[in-house]
Structures are given as structure tokens and as C-alpha cells.
Amino acid sequence: MRPKTMSVETHEVIYSGPVDEVSAAIAEHNGDFRETVRSLLLRERTLLERLSFAEGCMGRGFTRGWKPSEQVEEPCDTQEA
């Protein structure tokens, strides 16, 4: 299997100082916004499927009544753009 190569744009975004996650995600897809959104939606769907599977595997006593939800909490350090 061939290793995945990194574009110059991706390298610059990742290694040029503080990482802007939005710019990094877009650079990872060579500036293609639609492909970036498609990839993020696929990752979300995959994580929700795994969360659902994990929820089915663990007992309520194990989690003391806690159940995962699909609601995403905003990180504390989010800055308004």
C-alpha cells in the first residue's frame, strides 16, 4: 500500500504555527469544500454508528444510567469568527 502524500498547502497549514482546524480540514482535501464536508459527514456517521454499537454492548449498571446522546457540546475555547 502506498503512503498517503501531503499537499504543500496541507503541510503549510499544519506546520506553520497554531492550527486552524477549519483550514487544516479544507487543506487536507486540497481546497475542495464539498469534499471536506462530505468527509466530515462520513466521519460523523461512522462515529455515531460506533457510539450506537457501544451503547448496545454496555449495560446500564456499567454506566450508572448514563446514555450517550447525539448532541455535540461546543468546546470551551471556541472563538467567534
VENMO-V61462 format. One record per residue. N is the residue number from 1. D_CENTER is the distance of its C-alpha to the mean C-alpha in Angstrom with 2 decimals. Layout:
BEGIN
N,D_CENTER  N,D_CENTER
END
This chain:
BEGIN
1,24.24  2,23.73  3,21.21  4,18.54  5,19.91  6,18.31  7,19.66  8,21.65  9,19.48  10,16.31  11,18.59  12,20.02  13,16.86  14,15.57  15,19.06  16,20.95  17,20.36  18,17.90  19,14.46  20,13.51  21,9.72  22,10.61  23,13.33  24,11.51  25,9.12  26,12.45  27,14.43  28,12.50  29,13.79  30,17.15  31,17.19  32,16.76  33,15.15  34,15.57  35,13.95  36,10.86  37,10.73  38,11.77  39,9.07  40,6.27  41,8.88  42,9.51  43,6.29  44,6.93  45,10.49  46,10.25  47,8.85  48,11.54  49,14.05  50,13.65  51,14.00  52,16.99  53,18.47  54,18.28  55,19.87  56,22.63  57,23.30  58,23.83  59,26.92  60,27.32  61,29.47  62,26.81  63,24.50  64,27.49  65,26.68  66,23.02  67,20.93  68,17.19  69,16.45  70,14.00  71,14.50  72,11.70  73,13.40  74,13.12  75,13.01  76,16.64  77,16.45  78,15.13  79,17.82  80,19.18  81,19.41
END
